[in-house]
Amino acid sequence: MEVESPEHTREFAEVDINNGDNGVESSDEEEEVPAPGSITLAGNDTDLFVSAMSPSSIEHPLQEVLTDDGDYFINIVVSDPQKIGDGMGSYLAYKVTTKTNIPKFKRSEFSTLRRFSDFLGIHDLLVGKYMRQGRIIPPAPSKNIIGSTKVKISPQQSEPGTPMNQEWVEIRRAALERFVHRTAQHPILRVDLDFMNFLESDQELPRAVNTSALSGAGVIRLFNKVGETVNKITYKMDENDPWFDDKITEVESLDAHLQKLHNAMKSLVTSRRELSALTGLVAKSAAMLSTCEEHTGLSRALSNLADLEEKIELLRSEQGNSDFFILAEFIKDYLGLFGAIKCIFHERVKAFQNWQYAQMQLSKRRENRGRFELANRADKLDQAQQEVDEWQGKVQRCQQQFDDISAEIKREMERFELTRVKDFKANIIKYIEDQMAHQQQIVSYWEAFAPYAREIV
């Protein structure tokens, strides 16, 4: 199945990128979905195996027919960001419009209003359902406390529902659209009941209060994240499958090189913005000089040069926006996807930890049973045998979960690689065509100016 990405006709020149850093880089305020808690070897044994004993798969009636054969499509557009309410209790809502021919949806075209916390909420639900199974969940956009606060304290719009024009709002809108689009690309996630309800339902979703960066749940997530990081560093799994060794090395390498490319693109955006501003200064200086010049031909040429530089200033700004929206944000999305891939690899490690811990506990129970047999403690043998049987079942379940998540990760990575190649090809071609169009326009401007320069005598 091929998911159609929405084509936008908005001009890049309409987006001011001068303050884009506020909407893009907010590492101090970013809210990330934490990975599930790390495995410990103390405490209640039954709590340790809650995830291992959960169902290993969720069946969907359309799972087999929703393949990438082009028969089904889903097109999702996030548009019209609007401020609802006033003061610190206000929030931004976005219109989510969906067109699809997937039979499981009630209608072929529908729309609903969703706030930012709703997007974070559906991401949390999908992570809770599918990440332990080894499925790649596209990351949701991070929070921007500074930008959100500016919107909250800004004066109420003259008419309710008037679109917001702030540049960081456009960046968030585009990021939310990419998030739901990538989610809809997945053949399982697109028919998840919660995701379908997110797209279809006209009712307000339950408030996702745990997505607040300053909430108590946010503090707990921070501690869980620290625990996860420590667990990743301290525990090294003895890998018996060379495929995972090779794939982990490949993912780490791609992630590192993409990070360098993203940093270079951010520098390019900044340089292009500075070049645009300097070109504007050249235009102003040429215009002022043309008014002081007594030579008629030279004055006319300087005046036309000023007009030319003003046009080039606009093109430089559009090129900077092209660098940012077409390529830099695309690379940033894939950095998030590689982070999600690392999370499912870590889930496999945790499944292996569960399995090894269960085997260790089974060995202890067998030793206890052996001691009771040697001591002829018939009164303890029944209970010891029950414990051995119980842990044998846990070992089997944990091993099955490890095998299942390993197989699922391989399938997910195969699908991801195919999608990644197609995405990069499409975006690189789009970026090159856009840059070529800008350069051709600049050439045409200079060619039109050449006769004025030749007329100077």
DATAPE-V238090 format. One record per backbone hydrogen bond with DSSP energy under -1.0 kcal/mol. CO is the residue of the C=O (numbers start at 1). NH is the residue of the N-H. If there is no record, write none. Layout:
co: (CO:CO)
nh: (NH:NH)
This chain:
co: (11:12:17:19:20:21:26:44:47:49:60:62:65:67:73:75:77:79:81:82:84:87:91:93:94:95:96:97:98:99:102:108:110:112:114:115:116:117:118:119:120:121:122:123:124:125:126:127:130:131:144:145:146:147:148:149:159:166:167:168:169:170:171:172:173:174:175:176:177:178:179:180:183:186:189:192:193:194:195:196:197:207:208:209:212:215:216:217:218:219:220:221:222:223:224:225:226:227:228:229:230:231:237:241:242:243:244:245:246:247:248:249:250:251:252:253:254:255:256:257:258:259:260:261:262:263:264:265:266:267:268:269:270:271:272:273:274:275:276:277:278:279:280:281:282:283:284:285:286:287:289:295:296:297:298:299:300:301:302:303:304:305:306:307:308:309:310:311:312:313:314:315:316:317:318:319:320:321:322:323:324:327:328:329:330:331:332:333:334:335:336:337:338:339:340:341:342:343:344:345:346:347:348:349:350:351:352:353:354:355:356:357:358:359:360:361:362:363:364:365:366:367:368:369:370:371:372:376:377:377:380:381:382:383:384:385:386:387:388:389:390:391:392:393:394:395:396:397:398:399:400:401:402:403:404:405:406:407:408:409:410:411:412:413:414:415:416:417:418:419:420:421:422:423:424:425:426:427:428:429:430:431:432:433:434:435:436:437:438:439:440:441:442:443:444:445:446:449:450:451:453)
nh: (14:15:20:22:24:25:30:48:50:53:63:66:67:69:101:99:97:95:164:93:91:90:84:82:114:79:112:77:110:75:105:100:98:96:94:119:120:121:122:123:124:125:126:127:128:129:130:131:135:134:148:149:150:151:152:153:162:170:171:172:173:174:175:176:177:178:179:180:181:182:183:184:186:190:192:196:197:198:199:200:201:209:211:212:215:219:220:221:222:223:224:225:226:227:228:229:230:231:232:233:234:235:239:245:246:247:248:249:250:251:252:253:254:255:256:257:258:259:260:261:262:263:264:265:266:267:268:269:270:271:272:273:274:275:276:277:278:279:280:281:282:283:284:285:286:287:288:289:290:291:293:299:300:301:302:303:304:305:306:307:308:309:310:311:312:313:314:315:316:317:318:319:320:321:322:323:324:325:326:328:329:331:332:333:334:335:336:337:338:339:340:341:342:343:344:345:346:347:348:349:350:351:352:353:354:355:356:357:358:359:360:361:362:363:364:365:366:367:368:369:370:371:372:373:374:375:377:378:380:381:384:385:386:387:388:389:390:391:392:393:394:395:396:397:398:399:400:401:402:403:404:405:406:407:408:409:410:411:412:413:414:415:416:417:418:419:420:421:422:423:424:425:426:427:428:429:430:431:432:433:434:435:436:437:438:439:440:441:442:443:444:445:446:447:448:449:450:453:454:455:456)
